[in-house]
Amino acid sequence: MIKNFIFLCLSFIVCLPLAAQNQELPLTWHDGYGPFELLGVGLGLQSEETEKSSWESAEPKLKGIPTDWKDTQIGYIDTDRYPLESDTTRLSKTPMRCEIGLAIGKGTDGQTWMVVDRNNNGDLSDDTPFIPIRVEDYVKDRNGALKHAFPVTYDKLQDGKITEARVLLLVFDAGNGIYAFNFAQYATARLGGRLIGIHGRGIDVGYRHTEIAWMHGDDGVLKERVGWTEAIGMNEYLNMDGVCYKNQGVDLNKNVLLLQRMEVPADQLLSTQVGFRAIDFAGVDHKTKAGLSLESYRGKYVFLEFWSQTCGSCLREMPNIKNLYERADKDKVEFIGIIGDSSARTIDKLMEKYDISWPQLLCDATNPVKKDYGIFGYPTTFLINPDGVIIGKNLRLQELEETLMEIGVIK
């Protein structure tokens, strides 16, 4: 009896550190962008006469569209951009208003006007039309552009119940007939007295792809900007006094940020962050059918680019990437393309068109590399050193060229 009692006590003591590994930090919500650099995502528009797919037919029918507009198009903004998942705790038993309808067209004055269903009642007649601001004005003064943002309502699931929520929406004219939007919202939480900023990249108030960052610098001063490379994505690590915490996202049901305290040092962790060891992957070269893995290039620098057949900027930059590859010392560096959301047939044509001669791995349902690297936008790039450590992420073309020259791998 005494032995059993001692065993139970020891088990309880050993389990305490494990239970303390997971942190749930309460969230405070704010309007605006905070220090985060956000652009937006394009609106998918269609004419009123366009035949809808079975999926699109589930979208609410809009009424009250101005009858004196010409070339009118309608669209819907998703408040939760990643709804297809197995986590049923984030799904409701009854329909929710998770889309915001809108219409755009040319007014009698010849200008392009837009109207958004701000109260989400399916009727645009009680909403005020406006002319979207230009993207140049937004980029020049993001916070100043907030005067053009307006609140919209939608439904969210919290504590298992559907509740009405509000968020600021900004729509802007990106040029060439393209319109984009973002949500002006972020949250803060505290870890050990230090302030953390949280956002959904400005395009996802479902916060399924959460980025976080320290709000203050090492000097204790509030940051005016958090750069792209500073933001810590899902399953990446926040470092506090030498201890790493994994970003496990936001639980909107509980209104908390989820962090997991890691019990191993940073140099033993795999991540997609600068300064961490890159995640290994394996597959088959699309053209040669030879085996392809990151580990096989250990001892060389590796430039890794995730791209897609639908990524216009990827294709526009392809000739420049090819130029860098042709100037590269192949004994010191290798370029690898990882292609997502694309068909083999289309990629064959693109490889021929752009004369792509470096290894390419085409992702499919059996290869987890895209998921492992947390990719949901293209292009996403990494520069990895001979020891397998990431030394650059999402480098602009000129910055990439300068870095490759600095480390002595291109002429």
VENSULMO-V128084 format. One record per residue. RES is the residue in one letter. OMEGA is omega in whole degrees, 0 to 359 (999 if undefined). D_CENTER is the distance of its C-alpha to the mean C-alpha in Angstrom with 1 decimal. Layout:
res: <RES RES>
omega: <OMEGA OMEGA>
d_center: <D_CENTER D_CENTER>
//
This chain:
res: <M I K N F I F L C L S F I V C L P L A A Q N Q E L P L T W H D G Y G P F E L L G V G L G L Q S E E T E K S S W E S A E P K L K G I P T D W K D T Q I G Y I D T D R Y P L E S D T T R L S K T P M R C E I G L A I G K G T D G Q T W M V V D R N N N G D L S D D T P F I P I R V E D Y V K D R N G A L K H A F P V T Y D K L Q D G K I T E A R V L L L V F D A G N G I Y A F N F A Q Y A T A R L G G R L I G I H G R G I D V G Y R H T E I A W M H G D D G V L K E R V G W T E A I G M N E Y L N M D G V C Y K N Q G V D L N K N V L L L Q R M E V P A D Q L L S T Q V G F R A I D F A G V D H K T K A G L S L E S Y R G K Y V F L E F W S Q T C G S C L R E M P N I K N L Y E R A D K D K V E F I G I I G D S S A R T I D K L M E K Y D I S W P Q L L C D A T N P V K K D Y G I F G Y P T T F L I N P D G V I I G K N L R L Q E L E E T L M E I G V I K>
omega: <179 180 179 180 179 181 179 179 180 179 180 181 181 184 183 180 182 180 182 183 183 182 173 186 180 183 169 187 183 168 178 183 185 181 188 178 183 172 180 179 184 177 173 184 177 178 181 184 184 178 183 172 180 179 182 181 177 179 182 179 180 172 180 178 182 184 181 176 174 178 184 174 177 179 180 177 178 173 178 191 184 188 186 181 183 181 185 177 180 180 180 178 178 183 176 176 182 175 180 183 178 174 180 180 180 179 180 178 179 180 179 181 178 173 184 179 189 181 173 178 178 183 182 184 179 179 185 176 180 174 182 178 179 180 179 180 178 182 182 184 184 182 176 180 182 178 178 178 181 182 172 180 178 179 173 180 179 184 177 182 176 179 177 181 182 176 176 180 174 176 180 181 182 179 178 177 180 177 184 181 165 177 182 182 172 181 174 176 181 174 181 179 180 186 178 173 183 174 180 181 178 184 186 177 168 176 175 175 187 171 181 177 172 180 180 175 179 180 179 182 179 182 173 181 169 183 181 184 179 182 184 185 180 179 170 194 172 183 177 179 177 178 181 176 180 176 179 172 184 171 183 177 181 184 181 168 182 176 176 178 182 183 179 181 184 184 176 182 174 183 174 181 172 180 179 175 182 179 180 176 179 179 182 175 186 184 186 183 176 178 184 177 178 183 182 179 176 185 176 166 178 171 186 180 172 181 183 179 181 182 182 181 177 183 178 182 185 178 179 176 178 178 178 181 180 179 187 172 187 176 185 185 173 174 177 174 175 191 178 174 184 177 181 182 179 180 176 181 181 179 178 182 184 178 180 185 180 186 179 178 180 181 171 185 183 182 186 189 180 179 181 181 177 185 171 177 181 349 169 187 178 172 188 183 184 177 179 181 179 180 178 180 179 177 174 187 180 179 177 180 180 180 179 177 181 180 170 181 172 180 999>
d_center: <55.9 55.4 53.4 51.1 50.5 49.7 47.2 45.4 45.2 43.9 41.2 40.1 40.0 38.0 35.3 34.7 32.5 30.3 29.9 28.9 26.0 23.6 22.8 22.1 21.6 22.4 20.0 21.3 19.5 19.7 19.5 18.0 15.3 17.0 16.5 12.8 12.2 10.4 11.3 10.6 10.4 13.8 16.3 17.9 21.6 24.8 28.4 30.3 32.3 29.6 30.1 27.3 26.2 27.1 23.5 23.4 26.9 25.6 24.1 26.4 29.2 29.1 32.5 33.8 32.3 34.5 37.3 38.2 34.9 34.8 32.2 30.4 27.0 25.1 21.5 19.4 16.2 14.5 14.0 12.6 10.4 10.7 14.4 15.9 16.4 19.6 19.1 21.9 21.9 19.0 21.0 24.1 27.5 27.9 25.7 23.4 22.5 18.8 19.0 20.3 22.7 23.6 26.1 26.6 29.8 32.5 34.8 38.6 38.0 36.1 32.8 29.5 29.0 26.3 26.8 24.3 25.4 24.8 26.8 25.5 29.0 28.7 31.1 30.3 33.9 33.4 30.4 30.9 29.9 28.4 27.6 23.9 23.7 23.0 19.7 22.1 23.2 19.8 18.8 22.4 22.3 19.1 21.1 24.0 22.0 21.5 25.1 24.0 21.5 23.0 22.7 21.9 22.6 21.1 21.8 20.1 21.5 22.8 25.5 25.9 26.8 25.4 25.2 24.7 21.9 21.4 18.6 18.9 17.7 17.9 18.5 19.4 21.1 19.2 22.4 24.0 23.8 20.0 18.8 15.4 14.4 12.4 13.4 15.3 14.9 14.3 16.3 18.4 20.1 22.8 23.3 26.9 27.4 24.4 21.7 18.0 15.5 12.6 10.0 7.3 5.7 8.9 8.2 8.6 11.9 12.1 9.8 9.1 5.8 7.6 8.0 11.7 14.3 18.1 19.3 22.5 23.4 26.0 28.6 27.7 26.8 23.9 21.2 20.9 17.7 15.0 14.0 10.8 12.6 13.7 10.6 10.7 7.9 9.1 12.6 12.9 16.0 17.2 20.7 23.6 27.0 26.5 25.0 21.5 19.5 16.7 13.7 14.1 12.2 14.0 17.0 17.7 21.0 22.2 20.2 19.4 16.9 17.5 18.3 20.4 23.0 23.6 27.2 27.0 26.6 23.5 25.2 25.4 21.8 19.4 15.8 13.2 14.2 16.9 20.2 19.6 21.0 18.8 18.5 21.2 21.0 23.8 24.4 26.7 26.8 26.4 29.5 31.9 31.0 31.5 29.6 26.6 25.0 23.5 26.4 29.0 28.0 28.6 30.8 28.9 26.0 23.2 20.7 18.0 16.0 13.6 14.4 15.4 18.5 16.8 14.9 17.5 16.6 16.7 20.2 21.4 20.8 22.3 25.9 25.0 23.4 26.6 28.7 27.2 27.7 31.3 32.0 30.7 33.1 32.3 34.1 31.6 28.2 26.5 23.7 21.8 19.5 17.4 17.1 14.9 15.5 18.8 22.5 25.0 27.4 25.1 23.9 27.7 28.3 25.5 26.7 30.2 29.3 27.5 29.8 27.1 29.2 26.9 25.6 23.0 21.7 20.7 18.5 20.0 20.2 22.3 20.1 17.4 16.1 12.8 12.3 13.8 11.5 8.3 7.5 5.8 6.4 9.9 11.6 10.4 13.7 15.6 19.2 21.2 24.7 27.8 27.4 24.0 22.2 19.1 20.4 17.8 14.1 12.9 16.4 17.6 20.4 23.2 21.8 21.5 25.0 26.4 25.0 26.4 29.7 29.8 29.5 32.1 30.6 31.0 34.0>
//
